[in-house]
Amino acid sequence: MSLRALESEAKRRLDLAVYDYFAGGADDEITARANEAAFSRISLIPRVLRGAGERDLAVTLLDQRVSMPVVVAPTAFHRLAHADGECATARAAHSAGTIMIVSMASTVAIEHVAEVSDGNLWFQIYIQPDLALTEWVVRRAEAAGCKALVVTVDSPVFGRHERDLRNGFADLPPGMHCENLREPADGNGTSRVRSIVFSPALSWRDVEWLRKTSKLKIVLKGVMHPEDARIALECGIDALLVSNHGGRQLDTVAPAIELLPAIADVTDGRLPLLVDGGIRRGTDVVKALALGASAVAIGRPVLWGLATAGFDGVVEVLHTLRSELDRAIALCGCSSPRDLSRDLVRCSQLEHP
């Protein structure tokens, strides 16, 4: 199946409220739709007769060598899609030789996810107003062997999801929790699960606090404006993930792929750039790399694979993207992601080099 066909199969299998939670965006879902549509407005301009030969898709991200420039984006509540939840996803990412970014809102504790990942994990976190809680979660991620902290910075408040409101989707089913926020059991053997709190007061001071608190690499997820990218460089951030949260926070934000080139111009190769949002084909990956990304992150397609066939479904998603990417790179006259550059793409909404 193509990734789009896989979504149709996942929709057939999932409860409607769960499907809508995964698929939905904020307000009118303009950005959620635009993320995917934007790639169709970018054309490839392949080179020929370059003798590129065999392809090598491997890249290095924050000192980790991965088999291809595709990582698993952080998404919440994988056990809503399949009983094995985040463990199945982590096993699939490990099988594919790539990184899984585990969500703070995982329904499986980071310690258990780490057991099946062999160190190919980064950990996504929302810095909490309770910094002691934040530090406790960070220490768990460190102890589990995570290699980087992916700090979501685009969520001072929670976006409004009309699908969830219509469906009455507000709480996880009984027995399912955000396990990374479960406190140690008390003397009676009971433990409280804290809630994720978004804070309008979040600032660069909190990022600096995190840098002093942990020695892990820090990736900022949700950077969209070039000026914020410039500040991130000054703060010594290790990588950026250009993202509009899959259209789930502020609606009518420009597609992430259209925001990428300006940020690439500001950062000028001084730190890795990842991008997510709307990637459904290997050609989409090629376009993102040509426009300045070091790698892409995929979210919803992973959930569709998980819902359809658990571990095997996620493996199939990653295998499909790898095969399509390999073929697209060859047809562009290239042999590796490093060969891709802006002269291979044209978009009416981007300045052509």
C-alpha positions as CSV (number, residue, x, y, z in Angstrom):
1,M,0.0,0.0,0.0
2,S,1.0,3.6,-0.5
3,L,1.0,5.6,2.7
4,R,-2.2,7.3,1.7
5,A,-3.9,4.0,1.1
6,L,-2.7,2.8,4.5
7,E,-4.6,5.7,6.1
8,S,-7.8,4.5,4.5
9,E,-7.2,1.0,6.0
10,A,-6.4,2.4,9.4
11,K,-9.6,4.5,9.3
12,R,-11.6,1.4,8.6
13,R,-10.1,-0.4,11.6
14,L,-10.0,2.5,14.2
15,D,-12.8,3.8,16.3
16,L,-14.0,7.0,14.6
17,A,-13.1,9.2,17.7
18,V,-9.6,7.7,17.8
19,Y,-9.1,8.2,14.0
20,D,-10.3,11.8,14.3
21,Y,-8.0,12.4,17.2
22,F,-5.0,11.2,15.1
23,A,-6.0,12.7,11.8
24,G,-7.5,16.0,13.0
25,G,-6.1,19.5,13.2
26,A,-6.9,22.8,14.8
27,D,-10.1,24.8,13.9
28,D,-10.8,24.5,10.2
29,E,-7.8,22.2,9.6
30,I,-6.5,24.5,6.9
31,T,-2.8,24.0,7.9
32,A,-3.3,20.2,8.4
33,R,-4.5,19.9,4.8
34,A,-2.0,22.4,3.4
35,N,1.0,20.6,4.8
36,E,0.4,17.7,2.5
37,A,-0.8,19.7,-0.5
38,A,2.2,21.9,-0.4
39,F,4.5,19.1,-1.7
40,S,2.4,18.9,-4.9
41,R,3.3,22.5,-5.7
42,I,7.0,21.7,-5.6
43,S,8.4,20.2,-8.8
44,L,11.6,18.2,-9.2
45,I,14.1,19.0,-11.9
46,P,16.3,15.9,-12.2
47,R,19.8,15.7,-13.6
48,V,20.9,13.1,-16.1
49,L,24.0,11.2,-17.2
50,R,25.8,11.8,-13.9
51,G,27.0,8.2,-13.4
52,A,25.8,8.3,-9.8
53,G,25.8,4.5,-9.3
54,E,24.6,2.8,-6.2
55,R,22.8,4.8,-3.5
56,D,23.8,5.2,0.1
57,L,20.9,6.7,2.0
58,A,22.6,6.8,5.4
59,V,23.0,10.1,7.3
60,T,24.4,11.2,10.6
61,L,22.2,13.1,13.0
62,L,23.7,14.5,16.2
63,D,26.5,12.0,16.1
64,Q,24.1,9.1,15.4
65,R,24.4,7.3,12.1
66,V,20.9,6.3,10.8
67,S,20.1,4.2,7.7
68,M,18.1,6.9,6.0
69,P,17.1,10.6,6.5
70,V,13.7,9.6,7.9
71,V,12.9,9.4,11.6
72,V,9.8,8.7,13.6
73,A,8.2,12.0,14.8
74,P,6.8,12.2,18.4
75,T,3.1,11.4,18.5
76,A,1.0,10.6,21.5
77,F,-1.0,7.6,22.7
78,H,0.2,4.8,20.4
79,R,-1.8,2.2,22.4
80,L,-5.0,3.8,21.0
81,A,-3.8,2.5,17.7
82,H,-2.5,-0.9,18.8
83,A,-2.1,-2.8,22.0
84,D,1.7,-3.0,21.7
85,G,1.8,0.8,21.5
86,E,5.1,2.6,21.5
87,C,7.0,-0.6,22.0
88,A,5.9,-1.8,18.5
89,T,6.9,1.5,17.0
90,A,10.3,1.5,18.6
91,R,11.0,-2.1,17.5
92,A,10.1,-1.1,13.9
93,A,12.3,2.0,14.0
94,H,15.2,-0.1,15.3
95,S,14.5,-2.7,12.6
96,A,14.7,0.1,10.0
97,G,17.9,1.5,11.5
98,T,16.5,4.8,12.3
99,I,15.5,7.0,15.3
100,M,12.2,7.1,17.2
101,I,11.4,10.3,19.0
102,V,9.3,9.1,21.9
103,S,6.5,11.4,23.0
104,M,6.3,12.7,26.6
105,A,2.6,11.6,26.2
106,S,3.6,8.0,25.5
107,T,1.2,5.3,26.7
108,V,4.2,3.1,27.5
109,A,6.9,4.2,29.9
110,I,10.2,5.4,28.4
111,E,12.0,2.6,30.3
112,H,10.0,-0.1,28.5
113,V,10.3,1.6,25.1
114,A,14.1,1.7,25.6
115,E,14.3,-2.0,26.2
116,V,13.4,-2.7,22.6
117,S,15.1,0.2,20.8
118,D,18.8,-0.4,21.3
119,G,19.6,3.2,22.0
120,N,17.9,4.7,18.9
121,L,15.7,7.0,20.9
122,W,15.3,10.7,21.3
123,F,12.7,12.0,23.9
124,Q,10.2,14.8,23.2
125,I,9.3,17.0,26.1
126,Y,7.1,19.9,27.0
127,I,8.9,22.0,29.6
128,Q,6.5,22.1,32.5
129,P,5.9,25.1,34.8
130,D,6.9,22.7,37.6
131,L,10.6,22.5,36.8
132,A,11.2,19.8,39.4
133,L,8.7,17.6,37.5
134,T,10.4,18.5,34.2
135,E,13.8,17.5,35.6
136,W,12.5,14.2,37.0
137,V,11.2,13.3,33.5
138,V,14.5,14.4,31.9
139,R,16.4,12.1,34.3
140,R,14.2,9.2,33.3
141,A,15.0,9.9,29.7
142,E,18.7,10.1,30.4
143,A,18.7,6.9,32.4
144,A,16.8,5.1,29.6
145,G,19.6,6.0,27.2
146,C,17.9,8.6,25.1
147,K,20.4,10.6,23.0
148,A,18.6,13.9,22.7
149,L,15.7,16.0,24.1
150,V,13.3,17.3,21.6
151,V,11.7,20.3,23.2
152,T,8.3,21.3,21.7
153,V,8.2,25.1,21.8
154,D,5.1,25.9,19.7
155,S,2.5,25.1,22.4
156,P,2.0,27.9,24.9
157,V,-1.7,26.8,25.0
158,F,-3.6,23.9,23.6
159,G,-5.1,24.1,20.1
160,R,-8.8,23.7,19.6
161,H,-9.7,20.4,17.9
162,E,-13.3,20.5,16.8
163,R,-13.4,16.9,15.8
164,D,-12.5,15.9,19.4
165,L,-15.2,18.2,20.7
166,R,-17.8,16.7,18.4
167,N,-16.8,13.2,19.4
168,G,-16.5,13.9,23.1
169,F,-12.9,12.7,23.0
170,A,-11.3,14.1,26.2
171,D,-9.8,11.3,28.2
172,L,-7.9,8.1,27.6
173,P,-9.7,4.8,28.1
174,P,-9.6,3.2,31.5
175,G,-6.2,1.6,32.2
176,M,-4.3,3.8,29.7
177,H,-2.2,6.7,30.9
178,C,0.7,9.0,30.0
179,E,3.2,6.7,31.6
180,N,6.1,9.1,31.5
181,L,4.2,11.3,34.0
182,R,3.5,8.5,36.5
183,E,5.0,9.3,39.9
184,P,6.6,6.5,42.0
185,A,4.2,4.4,44.0
186,D,3.5,5.4,47.5
187,G,3.5,3.2,50.6
188,N,0.1,1.8,49.5
189,G,1.3,0.8,46.1
190,T,-0.6,3.5,44.3
191,S,0.8,6.2,42.0
192,R,-0.5,9.4,40.6
193,V,-0.2,10.3,36.9
194,R,0.4,14.0,36.4
195,S,-1.1,16.0,33.5
196,I,0.9,17.8,30.9
197,V,0.6,21.5,31.4
198,F,1.1,24.1,28.7
199,S,2.5,27.4,29.8
200,P,2.2,30.8,28.0
201,A,5.2,31.9,30.2
202,L,7.6,29.5,28.4
203,S,10.6,31.4,27.2
204,W,14.2,31.1,26.1
205,R,15.1,31.2,29.8
206,D,13.5,27.8,30.2
207,V,15.5,26.4,27.3
208,E,18.7,27.8,28.9
209,W,17.6,26.1,32.2
210,L,17.3,22.8,30.4
211,R,20.7,23.2,28.8
212,K,22.2,23.6,32.3
213,T,20.1,20.7,33.7
214,S,20.9,18.0,31.1
215,K,24.0,17.1,29.0
216,L,21.8,15.6,26.3
217,K,21.6,17.2,22.9
218,I,18.7,19.7,22.6
219,V,16.5,19.9,19.5
220,L,13.8,22.6,19.3
221,K,10.6,21.4,17.7
222,G,8.2,23.9,16.3
223,V,10.5,26.6,15.1
224,M,8.8,28.4,12.1
225,H,10.2,31.9,12.0
226,P,13.8,32.7,10.8
227,E,14.4,35.1,13.7
228,D,13.7,32.3,16.1
229,A,16.2,30.1,14.2
230,R,18.8,32.9,14.6
231,I,18.2,33.0,18.3
232,A,18.5,29.3,18.6
233,L,21.9,29.5,16.9
234,E,23.0,32.1,19.4
235,C,21.8,29.9,22.3
236,G,23.8,26.9,21.0
237,I,20.9,24.7,20.3
238,D,22.0,21.4,18.7
239,A,19.3,21.0,16.0
240,L,15.9,22.4,14.9
241,L,12.7,20.6,13.8
242,V,10.8,22.9,11.5
243,S,7.2,22.0,12.3
244,N,3.7,23.5,12.7
245,H,2.7,20.6,14.9
246,G,0.9,18.9,12.0
247,G,-1.6,21.7,11.9
248,R,-2.8,20.8,15.4
249,Q,-2.1,24.0,17.2
250,L,-2.4,27.3,15.3
251,D,-4.5,27.0,12.1
252,T,-3.6,28.9,8.9
253,V,0.1,28.7,9.6
254,A,2.1,28.2,6.4
255,P,3.0,24.6,5.5
256,A,6.2,23.5,7.2
257,I,8.0,22.7,3.9
258,E,7.4,26.3,2.7
259,L,8.9,27.7,5.9
260,L,12.0,25.5,5.7
261,P,14.1,27.4,3.0
262,A,14.2,30.7,5.0
263,I,15.3,28.8,8.1
264,A,17.9,26.9,6.1
265,D,19.2,30.3,4.8
266,V,19.6,31.6,8.4
267,T,21.2,28.5,9.8
268,D,23.4,28.0,6.7
269,G,24.4,24.4,7.6
270,R,25.6,25.3,11.1
271,L,23.2,22.8,12.7
272,P,21.0,19.9,11.5
273,L,17.5,20.8,10.3
274,L,14.6,18.3,10.4
275,V,11.1,19.0,9.0
276,D,7.8,17.3,9.5
277,G,4.2,17.7,8.2
278,G,2.6,16.2,5.2
279,I,5.3,13.8,4.1
280,R,3.7,10.9,2.3
281,R,6.1,9.9,-0.5
282,G,9.8,9.4,-1.1
283,T,9.7,12.3,-3.5
284,D,8.5,14.5,-0.6
285,V,11.6,13.5,1.3
286,V,13.8,14.4,-1.7
287,K,12.1,17.8,-1.9
288,A,12.7,18.5,1.8
289,L,16.3,17.5,1.6
290,A,16.9,19.6,-1.5
291,L,15.4,22.6,0.3
292,G,17.8,22.3,3.3
293,A,16.6,19.6,5.6
294,S,19.1,17.0,7.0
295,A,16.2,14.6,7.5
296,V,12.4,14.4,7.8
297,A,10.2,13.2,10.6
298,I,6.9,11.3,9.9
299,G,4.1,11.1,12.4
300,R,0.6,10.2,11.2
301,P,1.7,7.5,8.6
302,V,3.4,5.7,11.5
303,L,0.1,5.6,13.4
304,W,-1.7,4.3,10.3
305,G,0.8,1.5,9.9
306,L,0.5,0.8,13.6
307,A,-3.3,0.7,13.5
308,T,-3.3,-1.6,10.5
309,A,-0.7,-4.2,11.5
310,G,1.2,-3.2,14.6
311,F,5.0,-3.7,14.3
312,D,4.7,-5.1,10.8
313,G,2.6,-2.1,9.7
314,V,5.2,0.4,10.9
315,V,8.0,-1.6,9.3
316,E,6.1,-1.4,6.1
317,V,5.7,2.3,6.3
318,L,9.4,2.8,6.8
319,H,10.3,0.3,4.1
320,T,8.0,2.0,1.6
321,L,9.5,5.4,2.2
322,R,13.0,4.0,2.0
323,S,12.2,2.3,-1.4
324,E,10.5,5.4,-2.8
325,L,13.4,7.6,-1.6
326,D,16.0,5.3,-3.1
327,R,14.3,5.3,-6.4
328,A,13.7,9.1,-6.4
329,I,17.3,9.9,-5.6
330,A,18.4,7.6,-8.4
331,L,16.0,9.3,-10.9
332,C,17.3,12.7,-9.8
333,G,20.8,11.6,-10.9
334,C,22.1,11.4,-7.3
335,S,23.7,8.8,-5.1
336,S,23.1,10.1,-1.6
337,P,21.1,12.7,0.3
338,R,24.1,14.9,0.3
339,D,23.8,15.3,-3.4
340,L,20.4,17.0,-3.2
341,S,20.3,20.8,-3.6
342,R,17.9,23.6,-4.4
343,D,18.6,23.5,-8.1
344,L,16.7,20.2,-8.3
345,V,13.4,21.7,-7.2
346,R,11.1,24.5,-8.4
347,C,8.2,26.0,-6.5
348,S,6.1,29.0,-7.5
349,Q,6.0,30.0,-3.8
350,L,9.7,29.8,-3.2
351,E,12.4,31.9,-4.7
352,H,14.2,29.9,-7.4
353,P,18.0,29.9,-7.0
